[in-house]
Amino acid sequence: MADVFRRFGPAFRDQNGASLSTARRRAMFAIESCRTAALGGHVEACGDCGHQRVSYNSCRNKSCPKCQGLARAQWLTDRQAELLDVPYFHVVFTVPQQIEVIAFQNQTVVYDILFRAAAETLRKIAADPKHLGAQIGFLGVLHTWGQSLQHHPHVHFLVPGGGIAPDGESWVACRPGYFLPVTVLSQMFRGLFLHYLGKAFAAGELNFFTAHRHLHEPAAFRRYLAPVWNTEWVVYAKRPFAGPAQVLDYVGRYTHRVAISNNRLLSMDNGKVRFRWKDYRDGNRQKTMTLDGAEFIRRFLIHVLPDRFHRIRYYGFLGNCHRARKLERCRELLSMAPAAPAQPPGDYRERFEALTGRSLRQCPHCHVGTMVVIASIMRPRVCLPLPDTS
């Protein structure tokens, strides 16, 4: 990705600079500069053989495909420690194409509505005595892309198969192999989402551009949404066959990266970028796609989220403010052993070794000595031009 941005990024900025958000500009610079002298670094030397190694700093941007491996590994470790001894379900909420268009031009507002409507749907139906009659807890991860990098917002939820009874004195388990009725989930999700979208429109929180500028008019907005009231919104719910760790790992693929990984990129020739993608509509066949460099960057940047937007959210008894206390109560009700004390994550070298089995401290040349930092490489100062005040 860094090579793609360095090759095609300057021309893309020239053509689209006025429409690029701060977050997308920052992501472009970070990916281009990651692990280069532009971010500084340090020099290490082996205390035994004298071998030297130059290490440049990573950008740590959430959109960089090279920087989030250790963060993802730590997140998975933390979440695995919270798993309960119950079946888990993987639930996905997706919006129709007409909503995708509105979300494309109003990411922060509509993605928040997507989270809110989907989470409220799960909580309300689970709390209904006709279905489960319990307080549930779950986590959600926003995923905005398809395999071809087109805009396709949806939320993945990982949900335990049961919850805490209203009186807090027992665990209410769902039926074996069955969580909640998908049809009921779909209908409530549709109603809640369109309700909150209508409130956002009435409050003037939605903006429309280019071919959809006319949707600023209330009558046009109502006409545009009329068909989606009568279509079935897709809600997918399935118990993971290999257990919660499998779906947790699957969901974890989307927590700390954006759109496409480096190993899917195949070539960059003649102004084109070629990459692998999986066609789900054609039996999951692996195919290749070729895009102009500018179009590839445009599609990638669609999925750079707005500043301070939280891609991962927690609800119910997994809510951040009372997670530890509620999980402890869940373990008591399920007769599980108390959770082991959390281990400090250590520095990046310890996490890297735990993740890969390779040591960053051991000399890669003699495999005996220890690499020690002997010098720092400072970031070059960027001199900005002074504004012309004449």
C-alpha positions, 0 to 999 in steps of 0.5 A, a space after each residue: 500500500 505504501 508503494 501505491 500511495 507514493 506512486 499515485 498519491 501526489 496526483 490524487 491530492 492534486 485532483 481531489 485535495 479540496 474534498 479530502 478530509 483531514 483524516 484521509 490526508 493523515 492516513 495517506 501521509 502515514 501510510 507513505 511514511 510508515 517505517 521510513 526515515 520520514 518518521 525517525 527511528 533508531 540504530 541498534 548494535 549487537 553487544 557480541 558481534 557488533 552487527 548493526 540494524 536500522 529500525 524506522 518508526 511505524 506510523 501507528 495509523 489505524 488505516 495502515 496495513 502494516 501497523 495494527 498486527 500487535 494491537 489486534 493480537 492484544 485485543 484478541 487476547 483481552 477478549 478471549 479472557 472474557 469469553 463465557 462457557 456458553 455458545 456464541 452467535 455471530 450476528 450481522 446487520 446490513 443496510 439496503 443500497 439506498 441507505 449506503 448512498 446516504 451513509 457514503 455522504 454522512 459517515 459519522 451520523 449514519 454509522 452511529 445510527 447503524 450501531 444504535 439501531 442494531 444494538 437496540 434491536 438485540 437488547 430489546 428483543 432479547 429482553 422480551 420474555 417471549 424470546 429470551 427475557 434476559 439482559 445480554 452483552 455483546 460487542 460490535 465491529 463496523 465493517 464498511 467494505 466488500 471484497 472489491 473495496 466498494 462501500 458496503 457498511 454493516 456491523 458484526 456482533 459477537 453475542 453470548 447465547 444467553 443473559 442475566 435474568 431480570 432479577 440478577 439471580 440466574 443465567 437464562 440460556 437460549 434454546 440449543 442452536 437458536 438465538 433470536 428470530 431473524 425475521 423479528 430482528 430484521 423488522 425491528 432493525 428496519 423500523 428503528 434505523 429509519 426512525 433515527 434517520 428521520 430524526 437526523 434529517 429533521 435536525 438538519 444533521 444530514 448533507 447531500 451532494 452531487 446527484 443526491 442534492 435534491 434529497 435536502 427537500 423533505 418530500 424528495 427524502 420521503 420518496 427516496 426512502 419509501 421503497 426501503 420500508 417495504 423491503 426485507 433488511 438483511 440480518 444474518 445470525 449463525 452459531 459458529 461451529 468451531 466455538 466462540 474463539 473462531 468467530 472472535 478471530 473472524 471479527 478480529 480481522 476487521 478491528 485493526 485494519 482497513 479495506 485491504 491487506 498487502 498480501 492481496 496486492 498483486 502488481 502496480 504497472 502502467 498506472 494500474 493496481 491489480 489485486 485479488 478478491 473473492 466473489 461471493 456471488 460466484 461460489 466464493 471464487 478467487 478473482 483478480 481486479 485491475 483499477 486505475 491507481 487513482 480509483 484504487 486510492 479513492 476506494 481505499 480512502 472511503 473506508 478511512 473512518 472520521 476522526 474519533 469514531 469508534 469502530 468497536 463498541 460494547 453493549 449490555 453486560 459488556 459495556 465499558 463502565 461495568 464490564 468487570 463487575 457484570 462478567 464476574 456475576 456471569 461467571 458466578 451464575 454459570 459456575 465458572 472459575 473466576 477470571 485469571 488476573 490480567 497480565 500486563 501487555 509488556 512492550 512491543 518487543 515482548 508482544 511481537 515475540 509472543 505473536 510470532 515466536 521471533 525475538 527482536 532483542 536477539 541478534 539476527 546475525 550471530 543469534 547469541 548477542 542482544 541488540 542494544 540501541 546506540 543512536 536515535 534517528 530524529 524526524 526531519 523537520 518540515 518547514 512550512 511556507 510562511 503565509 503571504 500577508 501582503 
